[in-house]
Amino acid sequence: MNKKTIVVIVSILFIIVGIYYLIPGFSHILTYNNHPKTAQVKHAILFFVLAAIAIIFGRIIVNRTSSSVDIGNKENSGGEKD
């Protein structure tokens, strides 16, 4: 599986869980207050921030690996001139 695909899947999962915590009426897990069926805004914000961090981290990893491949290709192909 590609690193970019993993980043997209993880960030989409974080977004889905964030939306889940915003919907009132469901029994939200990982809540410790007396009203687990109310919207948990703090939890939703946490998961949205985690999705943003995953996207930023993924962009860094993808750019780092693609730039090292580009540098390697430039060095190998630029040696000969006709």
C-alpha positions as a printed Julia matrix, in Angstrom:
82×3 Matrix{Float64}:
   0.0    0.0     0.0
   1.26   3.46   -0.91
   2.14   5.96    1.85
  -0.14   8.53    0.27
  -3.05   6.08    0.34
  -2.49   5.33    4.02
  -2.46   9.05    4.85
  -5.71   9.61    2.97
  -7.4    6.66    4.69
  -6.27   7.75    8.18
  -7.32  11.37    7.64
 -10.74  10.31    6.3
 -11.23   8.07    9.34
 -10.39  10.95   11.68
 -12.88  13.19    9.85
 -15.61  10.53   10.05
 -15.02  10.06   13.8
 -15.08  13.86   14.26
 -18.44  14.05   12.5
 -19.68  11.12   14.62
 -18.96  13.09   17.8
 -20.89  16.11   16.47
 -24.12  14.17   15.88
 -26.34  14.23   18.98
 -28.47  11.23   19.91
 -25.83   8.49   19.52
 -24.09   6.95   22.48
 -20.59   8.36   22.06
 -17.76   6.23   23.32
 -14.75   7.77   25.09
 -16.9   10.34   26.89
 -16.81  10.65   30.66
 -19.61  13.1    31.36
 -23.18  12.36   32.41
 -24.6   12.93   28.91
 -22.95  10.57   26.41
 -25.74  11.2    23.87
 -25.06  14.92   23.47
 -22.73  16.36   20.85
 -19.13  16.27   22.02
 -17.59  19.34   20.43
 -14.19  19.0    22.1
 -13.82  15.43   20.89
 -14.84  16.45   17.38
 -12.3   19.28   17.33
  -9.64  16.87   18.55
 -10.3   14.45   15.69
 -10.43  17.25   13.11
  -7.05  18.49   14.37
  -5.69  14.94   14.17
  -6.92  14.73   10.57
  -5.15  18.0     9.74
  -1.94  16.76   11.39
  -2.16  13.5     9.42
  -2.58  15.44    6.16
   0.34  17.75    6.94
   2.53  14.83    8.03
   1.57  12.93    4.9
   2.45  15.87    2.67
   5.87  16.08    4.32
   6.52  12.36    3.85
   5.29  12.28    0.24
   7.28  15.4    -0.69
  10.4   14.1     1.03
  10.3   10.74   -0.76
   9.4   12.23   -4.14
  12.14  14.88   -3.94
  14.78  12.25   -3.12
  13.63  10.22   -6.13
  13.77  13.31   -8.36
  17.28  14.16   -7.19
  18.4   10.61   -7.89
  16.91  10.69  -11.38
  18.54  14.04  -12.21
  21.95  12.78  -11.16
  21.68   9.6   -13.2
  20.24  11.11  -16.37
  22.21  14.36  -16.48
  25.67  12.81  -16.83
  25.82  12.29  -20.58
  25.46  14.9   -23.32
  25.41  14.31  -27.06
